[in-house]
Amino acid sequence: QVQLVESGGGLVQPGDSLRLSCAASPRTFRLYAMGWFRQAAGKEREFVAAVSWSSGYTYYADSVTGRFTISRDNAENTVYLQMNSLLPEDTAVYYCATDTIKRTYYGDSILQADGYDYWGQGTQVTVSS
């Protein structure tokens, strides 16, 4: 059983930055990808960003490209999401997810929620003046 612990959410003003972290444990599990998704009130969960664990290749939703950066620390089994130039429409609960069974290697599964088998509890990000 993999546990994902997220941190770094909060209340910020438009234009501000936040950095989210997500640590996976235990480290004995092999990870194939880690991703961030978000869900705003009354909306469906949507893909934000993902990183292939072995190659480091990154993927972004169009809405965050150029503003958000996903990175990983393989040794610590930790993924980060640096969010810059935040907008009110970025307000959502952000969820970290990981793939331990290689689903994300097939098609565009790395962009889809069902490509991941473990999820964090979510962290609230609110962007408001």
C-alpha positions as CSV (number, residue, x, y, z in Angstrom):
1,Q,0.0,0.0,0.0
2,V,1.4,3.4,-1.1
3,Q,0.8,6.5,0.9
4,L,0.9,9.9,-0.7
5,V,1.3,12.9,1.6
6,E,0.7,16.3,0.0
7,S,1.6,19.7,1.4
8,G,2.0,23.3,0.4
9,G,-1.5,24.5,-0.4
10,G,-3.0,27.8,0.9
11,L,-4.6,31.1,0.2
12,V,-2.7,33.5,-2.1
13,Q,-3.4,36.5,-4.2
14,P,-3.6,36.5,-8.0
15,G,-0.1,36.6,-9.5
16,D,1.5,34.9,-6.5
17,S,3.3,31.6,-6.4
18,L,2.9,28.3,-4.4
19,R,4.9,25.1,-4.4
20,L,3.1,21.8,-3.7
21,S,4.9,18.7,-2.6
22,C,3.9,15.1,-2.6
23,A,5.9,12.3,-0.9
24,A,5.3,8.6,-1.7
25,S,6.0,6.0,0.9
26,P,7.3,3.4,1.4
27,R,10.2,3.9,-1.0
28,T,10.3,0.2,-1.8
29,F,7.5,0.7,-4.3
30,R,8.6,1.3,-7.9
31,L,6.9,4.3,-9.4
32,Y,6.2,4.7,-13.1
33,A,4.7,8.2,-13.0
34,M,3.5,10.8,-10.7
35,G,0.9,13.4,-11.5
36,W,-1.2,16.3,-10.2
37,F,-4.9,16.7,-10.8
38,R,-7.3,19.3,-9.5
39,Q,-10.9,19.6,-8.8
40,A,-12.7,22.9,-8.5
41,A,-16.0,23.2,-6.7
42,G,-18.8,21.8,-8.9
43,K,-16.5,20.6,-11.6
44,E,-14.9,17.4,-12.6
45,R,-11.4,16.4,-11.7
46,E,-8.9,17.6,-14.4
47,F,-5.3,16.8,-15.3
48,V,-2.7,19.4,-14.4
49,A,0.7,18.0,-14.9
50,A,2.6,14.7,-14.8
51,V,6.2,13.3,-14.9
52,S,7.4,10.0,-16.1
53,W,9.5,8.6,-13.3
54,S,12.3,7.0,-15.3
55,S,12.7,9.4,-18.2
56,G,11.7,12.6,-16.4
57,Y,9.5,13.6,-19.4
58,T,6.9,16.1,-18.3
59,Y,3.3,16.7,-19.4
60,Y,1.1,19.8,-18.8
61,A,-2.5,20.9,-19.3
62,D,-2.7,23.8,-21.8
63,S,-4.2,25.9,-19.0
64,V,-1.0,25.8,-16.9
65,T,1.7,25.5,-19.5
66,G,4.3,28.2,-19.0
67,R,3.1,28.9,-15.4
68,F,3.4,25.6,-13.6
69,T,6.5,23.3,-13.4
70,I,6.5,19.7,-12.3
71,S,9.7,18.2,-11.0
72,R,10.8,15.0,-9.1
73,D,13.3,13.8,-6.6
74,N,13.8,10.1,-7.4
75,A,15.8,9.4,-4.2
76,E,13.0,10.8,-2.0
77,N,10.1,9.6,-4.1
78,T,8.8,13.1,-4.1
79,V,7.1,15.2,-6.7
80,Y,6.8,19.0,-6.7
81,L,4.5,21.4,-8.5
82,Q,5.8,24.9,-8.7
83,M,2.9,27.2,-9.5
84,N,3.6,30.8,-10.6
85,S,1.4,33.6,-11.8
86,L,-1.6,32.0,-10.1
87,L,-5.1,33.0,-11.3
88,P,-8.4,32.8,-9.6
89,E,-9.4,30.0,-11.9
90,D,-6.5,27.9,-10.4
91,T,-8.6,27.6,-7.2
92,A,-9.2,24.0,-6.5
93,V,-8.3,21.0,-4.4
94,Y,-5.1,19.6,-5.9
95,Y,-4.5,15.9,-5.8
96,C,-1.2,14.0,-6.2
97,A,-1.4,10.6,-7.8
98,T,1.1,7.8,-8.6
99,D,1.2,4.8,-11.0
100,T,2.8,1.7,-9.5
101,I,1.5,-0.8,-12.1
102,K,2.7,0.8,-15.4
103,R,-0.7,1.9,-16.7
104,T,0.7,5.3,-17.7
105,Y,3.0,3.7,-20.2
106,Y,0.1,3.0,-22.6
107,G,-1.5,5.6,-24.9
108,D,-2.3,8.9,-23.1
109,S,-3.0,7.2,-19.8
110,I,-0.5,9.5,-18.1
111,L,-2.9,12.3,-18.7
112,Q,-5.9,10.4,-17.4
113,A,-7.0,9.8,-13.8
114,D,-7.5,6.1,-14.4
115,G,-3.8,5.8,-15.3
116,Y,-3.0,6.1,-11.5
117,D,-3.7,3.6,-8.8
118,Y,-2.9,5.6,-5.7
119,W,-4.0,9.1,-4.7
120,G,-3.3,11.6,-2.0
121,Q,-5.9,13.3,0.2
122,G,-5.8,16.6,-1.6
123,T,-4.6,20.1,-0.6
124,Q,-6.7,23.2,-1.1
125,V,-5.3,26.1,-3.2
126,T,-7.3,29.3,-3.2
127,V,-6.4,32.3,-5.3
128,S,-8.3,35.3,-4.4
129,S,-7.8,39.0,-3.8
